[in-house]
Amino acid sequence: MKKLFIFLCMAAGITAFSATTAKKVPAGKDNFEINIIHINDHHSHLEAEKMDLVLGGKKTKVTIGGIGRVASKVKELRAKEKNPLVLHAGDAMTGTLYYTLFNGVADAEEMNSIGFDAFTLGNHEFDGGNEGLLKFLNALKVPVVSSNVVPEEGSILAGKWTPYIIKNVNGEKIGIIGLDIVGKTRDSSNPGKDIKFEDEVTTVQKYADELAAKGINKIILLSHFGYENNVDLAKKVSGIDVIVSGDTHYLLDRNFEKFGLKVEGDYPTGVTSKTGEPVYVVEAWNYSYVVGHLKVVFDKNGVIKSVAGTPQLLLGDDFFERRNESGEKYQIEGAEKQEVLREIAVNPELSLVKPDAKAETILKKYSDQKQELGKIVIGTVKDEIPGGSENRIPDAKNPNGSYATQLVAESMLYTLQHMGTGEADLVIQNSGGVRISIMPGEFTYDSGYTLLPFSNTLYTLKMTGAEIKAVLEDALDFALKPGGSTGSFPYGAGIRYEAKKAGTLGNRVTKVEVKDRQTGKWTNIDPKKMYVVGTNAYIASGKDGYVTFGKVNEERGGTDTYLDDAKAFIDYVKEVKEIKKPDSTGVKFTF
């Protein structure tokens, strides 16, 4: 059974509601139920993927997500639940080759097939500029709402969305307001100068009041403003009942922790509005992995009486892989598989789903094109650029190490400095993320995704020079010590360093220099100065031995651009047209 989250069982500050705190708008039906079905941040992840879960107490690789499973789950919930509303909280685009090749059109066709009731703009909808967003919106047949993103008169985007819509649901009117995150969209994406942004909190209150004046007493905020921001916003405004959140890619519901997943909060998260009414915030992870489902019951004044919520992780039944005691992979069968299937069956957060046939047909059309378009030449390679596992650490055979990793770092820095406010000073990249050497000849889309196959995203952190040196020390130590990984060996762009193999953690790096963006001159890194450091999201979280990255991220946070590293490299190759072996990897390593 779904777990029930009853409003009347919450903390005393939320339970003591009376007519004095009820909304001053016309009464409607008592015990009116709606079912909110939602996703966010699917980022062009249309195909199913593989992921490790803990099932039966053992790490088990499973098939997860895919737009076909999203479509199937939405169809199932729509058919069996009363008064369904299907919502998308933004960032449909950017993240895979489907976006790179089709500029959101593949996403739009899948979204049309699912039949969302509303979609709000996310910051990444503007990654392709106004023209890129227009192409997506022209293909999209779903109502688009965004209250605080305002095109000027004459903009090619003027009239393409409204601040809100009013849905008539079984005789009751539901207001759905859209919201986007201002700073990140303006500073880290590419909206045109004719796009104006309004403050999130004041804009939401403005349109909540406008809807209330029209007699609407049930309002959903479809908000690409991020989980923490939305929780805070809910406390500062009145009139909003449910916030369907996007942007932070959060998995909510503590029950997921037992499957080895990181959880950020409760599903739903209940807070109190500034006028004392309950507000509930939900978010549904990312990448077509989860479909959220929130059952909401209103009283006659439009105040929530109860909610019940279950986000559902979409799994396939075709693939369950484990490792034996020798570390060899094997597919589980028989009693072992039945045990896993029983565990899935008794946990409502896990759902075995067969992909929807119509969605899969649409996907196949684009997948077939992707295979052909992947062979398109986007640039040329002048000479061999060493990379891959055999070149990770400089040695006697190759004293400079992975030129390919340095080139990838260069492409990341170029991208970060040419998007939004372009604040990045330098980039640090782990050599294990760059899988092959780049061979002379033609460079294709497929080449880019073979070079960088992990769908890592570009990430920025603000760090002192001393912390940057510590990052290099961490990475070198992990690359060189027994039980570590050679793939953590660091290379960079806008930074160069000297180090020795001998020594211990903290005393291998002997010199670090950074390149001044304005003068192009190299100077010693300032231990006290703050720098904006670009990297990939994987090592930004502290993985692969990058301990200081993880600490800084935990303490001060960073910014995930959600821009795929392979796409960044592909766009870089398109720009420069010919890539060649760099003059140096920026590493002087005494081995």
Stockholm file with secondary structure:
# STOCKHOLM 1.0

chainA/1-591         MKKLFIFLCMAAGITAFSATTAKKVPAGKDNFEINIIHINDHHSHLEAEKMDLVLGGKKTKVTIGGIGRVASKVKELRAKEKNPLVLHAGDAMTGTLYYTLFNGVADAEEMNSIGFDAFTLGNHEFDGGNEGLLKFLNALKVPVVSSNVVPEEGSILAGKWTPYIIKNVNGEKIGIIGLDIVGKTRDSSNPGKDIKFEDEVTTVQKYADELAAKGINKIILLSHFGYENNVDLAKKVSGIDVIVSGDTHYLLDRNFEKFGLKVEGDYPTGVTSKTGEPVYVVEAWNYSYVVGHLKVVFDKNGVIKSVAGTPQLLLGDDFFERRNESGEKYQIEGAEKQEVLREIAVNPELSLVKPDAKAETILKKYSDQKQELGKIVIGTVKDEIPGGSENRIPDAKNPNGSYATQLVAESMLYTLQHMGTGEADLVIQNSGGVRISIMPGEFTYDSGYTLLPFSNTLYTLKMTGAEIKAVLEDALDFALKPGGSTGSFPYGAGIRYEAKKAGTLGNRVTKVEVKDRQTGKWTNIDPKKMYVVGTNAYIASGKDGYVTFGKVNEERGGTDTYLDDAKAFIDYVKEVKEIKKPDSTGVKFTF
#=GR chainA/1-591 SS CCCEECGGGSCHHHHCCCTTTSCSSCCCCTTEEEEEEEECCCTTCCSCEEEEEEETTEEEEEEECCHHHHHHHHHHHHHHSSSEEEEECSCCSSSSHHHHHHTTHHHHHHHHHHTCSEEECCGGGGTTHHHHHHHHHHHCCSCEECSSEEECTTCTTTTSCBSEEEEEETTEEEEEEEEECHHHHHHHSCCCTTEEECCHHHHHHHHHHHHHHTTCCCEEEEEESCHHHHHHHHHHCSSCCEEEECSSCCBBCGGGGGGTCCCCBCSSEEEECTTSCEEEEECBCSTTCEEEEEEEEECTTSCEEEEEECCEEEEEEEEEEEECTTSCEEECCHHHHHHHHHHHHHCTTEEECCCCHHHHHHHHHHHHHHHHHTTCEEEEECSCBCCSGGGSSCCSSCTTCCHHHHHHHHHHHHHHHTSTTCCCCEEEEEGGGCCSCBCSEEEEHHHHHHHSCSCCEEEEEEEEHHHHHHHHHHHHHHHHSTTSCGGGCEEEESEEEEEESSSCTTSSEEEEEEECTTTCCEEECCTTSEEEEEEEHHHHTTGGGCHHHHHHHHHHCCEEEEEEHHHHHHHHHHHHSEECCCSCCSEEEEC
#=GC SS_cons         CCCEECGGGSCHHHHCCCTTTSCSSCCCCTTEEEEEEEECCCTTCCSCEEEEEEETTEEEEEEECCHHHHHHHHHHHHHHSSSEEEEECSCCSSSSHHHHHHTTHHHHHHHHHHTCSEEECCGGGGTTHHHHHHHHHHHCCSCEECSSEEECTTCTTTTSCBSEEEEEETTEEEEEEEEECHHHHHHHSCCCTTEEECCHHHHHHHHHHHHHHTTCCCEEEEEESCHHHHHHHHHHCSSCCEEEECSSCCBBCGGGGGGTCCCCBCSSEEEECTTSCEEEEECBCSTTCEEEEEEEEECTTSCEEEEEECCEEEEEEEEEEEECTTSCEEECCHHHHHHHHHHHHHCTTEEECCCCHHHHHHHHHHHHHHHHHTTCEEEEECSCBCCSGGGSSCCSSCTTCCHHHHHHHHHHHHHHHTSTTCCCCEEEEEGGGCCSCBCSEEEEHHHHHHHSCSCCEEEEEEEEHHHHHHHHHHHHHHHHSTTSCGGGCEEEESEEEEEESSSCTTSSEEEEEEECTTTCCEEECCTTSEEEEEEEHHHHTTGGGCHHHHHHHHHHCCEEEEEEHHHHHHHHHHHHSEECCCSCCSEEEEC
//
